[in-house]
Amino acid sequence: QLDQSLRWNPLRRQYLLLLLVLWIQ
């Protein structure tokens, strides 16, 4: 479970970052 969490963390961060960028524009 921990391994999966660490694996998904970066993707989740990029996804949130993308939403933020789209929201700002």
C-alpha positions in Angstrom: 0.0 0.0 0.0 2.8 2.4 0.9 4.6 1.7 -2.3 1.5 2.4 -4.4 1.0 5.7 -2.5 4.5 6.8 -3.3 4.0 5.9 -6.9 0.8 7.8 -7.3 1.9 10.8 -5.4 3.9 12.4 -8.3 1.1 11.9 -10.7 -1.4 13.4 -8.4 0.8 16.4 -7.9 1.2 17.0 -11.6 -2.6 16.6 -12.1 -3.3 19.2 -9.4 -0.6 21.5 -10.9 -2.3 21.2 -14.3 -5.6 22.1 -12.9 -4.1 25.1 -11.2 -2.5 26.3 -14.5 -5.8 25.9 -16.4 -7.6 27.7 -13.6 -5.2 30.7 -13.7 -5.4 31.1 -17.5 
